[in-house]
Amino acid sequence: MLNVSDIDLFYGASRCLRGVSMAAEPGQVTAVLGRNGVGKSSLLRAIIGLESVRSGTITWEGHDITQLAPSERARAGIGYVPQGREIFPFLTVQENLETALAAAPRGQKSVPGEIFDLFPILRQFLRRRGGDLSGGQQQQLAIGRALCARPRLLILDEPTEGIQPSVIKDIARVIRHLARDRGMAVVLVEQYYDFARELADRIVVMVRGEVAMAGATAELDEPAVRRLLTV
């Protein structure tokens, strides 16, 4: 569904991504791993159009989207959960969810009931302001908001950051359900190898803006991966 081919990304004169390639398939979780500052979030921002690549191509369902605006990519079926969640603190849970409906397909401009099956706490707090939720609840809201647009690809940037273990388990369960049962393609950026290894079908390891290792999770050399994550 998603194919990133040999992209370069610059911030001013600084080259952040160097010939990065990766793919995400329907029904699978692809994890992008690496230490802080290696370009993981920049890769995601390039995929969703928040950063323009200098060279290379990004294709989605066979169409070149390299030059598309972020709003067009969202309407094309790409959902994004940013690092830090970025929910609207002064809007209610209901209003936060509804902000994503602008990107939903025609005839599907309502919050799907499945959101509350996946995250029951959101139904309980529908009228509560987003800023009054705990960090874990805000993360669930951010994922639920992205799902309101009915994406076929879901991109999550460090969804476990600062989250309590019980909510991490809930998030893992939801990610697994979306990929295995819903056939969604999921791209997950993580620092924690153990969490990614449990969920991911494929792993991409980045070092200094480049892909240092990639392949099926079961086939990768675990000690080698761990060494790259500590370099």
KOLVO-348093 format. One line per 3 residues: their letters; for each residue x, y, z of C-alpha. Coordinates in steps of 0.2 Angstrom, whole numbers. Example, Ala and Ser with C-alpha at 12.3 -4.5 7.8 and 13.67 -1.06 7.14 Angstrom:
# residues 2
as = 62/-22/39; 68/-5/36 .
# end
This chain:
# residues 231
mln = 0/0/0; 14/12/5; 31/13/-4 .
vsd = 44/25/1; 58/25/-11; 75/33/-9 .
idl = 69/49/-1; 81/63/5; 75/76/17 .
fyg = 84/92/22; 81/105/36; 90/120/29 .
asr = 108/114/25; 106/99/36; 102/82/28 .
clr = 90/73/39; 85/58/29; 98/49/17 .
gvs = 91/38/4; 77/30/15; 66/17/8 .
maa = 53/7/17; 36/-1/13; 20/-5/23 .
epg = 8/-18/18; -11/-21/22; -14/-32/37 .
qvt = 4/-29/44; 13/-18/57; 29/-10/51 .
avl = 40/-4/66; 53/10/63; 66/9/77 .
grn = 80/20/82; 87/31/95; 82/49/97 .
gvg = 87/61/83; 90/48/69; 76/54/58 .
kss = 61/43/63; 48/57/66; 55/66/50 .
llr = 51/50/40; 33/50/46; 31/69/43 .
aii = 38/66/25; 25/52/23; 10/62/28 .
gle = 16/78/19; 21/89/33; 39/90/26 .
svr = 44/91/8; 57/78/2; 71/84/-9 .
sgt = 72/68/-19; 64/51/-20; 46/46/-21 .
itw = 32/41/-10; 18/31/-17; 1/26/-9 .
egh = -10/12/-17; -1/14/-33; -2/33/-34 .
dit = 13/45/-32; 8/56/-18; 25/65/-16 .
qla = 18/82/-20; 1/80/-12; -4/92/3 .
pse = -6/84/20; -25/86/19; -26/77/2 .
rar = -16/62/9; -28/62/24; -43/61/12 .
agi = -33/47/3; -34/36/18; -18/40/28 .
gyv = -21/43/47; -8/50/58; -6/50/77 .
pqg = 8/63/81; 21/61/95; 14/71/110 .
rei = -4/67/105; -8/85/100; -26/84/105 .
fpf = -36/100/107; -36/103/126; -51/115/126 .
ltv = -62/104/116; -72/90/123; -68/72/118 .
qen = -83/72/107; -77/88/98; -59/81/97 .
let = -66/66/88; -76/76/76; -62/86/70 .
ala = -56/71/60; -72/69/51; -67/82/38 .
aap = -56/69/30; -68/55/31; -76/48/15 .
rgq = -93/54/10; -107/47/19; -96/43/34 .
ksv = -96/59/43; -100/53/60; -89/46/74 .
pge = -89/27/71; -96/17/86; -81/5/85 .
ifd = -70/19/93; -79/17/109; -78/-2/108 .
lfp = -59/0/106; -57/13/119; -72/12/131 .
ilr = -65/26/142; -69/39/128; -88/35/129 .
qfl = -87/39/148; -78/55/145; -87/62/130 .
rrr = -91/79/138; -74/81/146; -61/92/139 .
ggd = -46/84/131; -34/94/142; -42/86/158 .
lsg = -38/68/153; -23/59/159; -9/56/147 .
gqq = -14/38/143; -32/44/140; -26/57/128 .
qql = -16/45/118; -32/34/116; -41/50/111 .
aig = -28/54/98; -29/36/91; -48/37/91 .
ral = -47/54/82; -36/47/68; -48/32/66 .
car = -63/43/64; -57/47/46; -58/29/42 .
prl = -39/27/36; -32/12/28; -15/16/34 .
lil = -12/22/52; 4/30/56; 9/31/75 .
dep = 23/41/82; 29/34/98; 12/30/105 .
teg = 19/22/121; 29/38/126; 25/43/144 .
iqp = 10/31/145; 7/19/160; 9/0/157 .
svi = -10/-4/158; -14/8/144; 1/2/134 .
kdi = -7/-15/134; -23/-8/128; -14/2/114 .
arv = -5/-14/108; -21/-24/108; -29/-10/97 .
irh = -15/-10/85; -15/-29/83; -34/-29/80 .
lar = -32/-15/67; -19/-24/57; -25/-42/59 .
drg = -43/-41/60; -46/-25/50; -33/-27/37 .
mav = -26/-10/40; -8/-6/36; 1/1/52 .
vlv = 17/11/53; 24/12/71; 38/23/77 .
eqy = 46/16/93; 61/17/104; 57/1/113 .
ydf = 62/-14/104; 53/-26/115; 36/-18/112 .
are = 39/-17/93; 45/-35/92; 28/-41/100 .
lad = 18/-32/87; 28/-29/71; 28/-40/56 .
riv = 43/-30/49; 56/-19/57; 66/-5/50 .
vmv = 81/1/60; 87/19/57; 104/26/62 .
rge = 109/44/57; 95/47/45; 98/30/35 .
vam = 91/13/36; 104/2/44; 94/-14/45 .
aga = 77/-20/39; 67/-36/37; 54/-48/44 .
tae = 54/-47/63; 57/-66/65; 72/-66/53 .
lde = 82/-51/60; 97/-54/71; 90/-48/88 .
pav = 107/-44/96; 112/-34/80; 96/-24/82 .
rrl = 99/-21/100; 117/-15/96; 110/-3/83 .
ltv = 98/4/96; 112/8/109; 125/15/97 .
# end
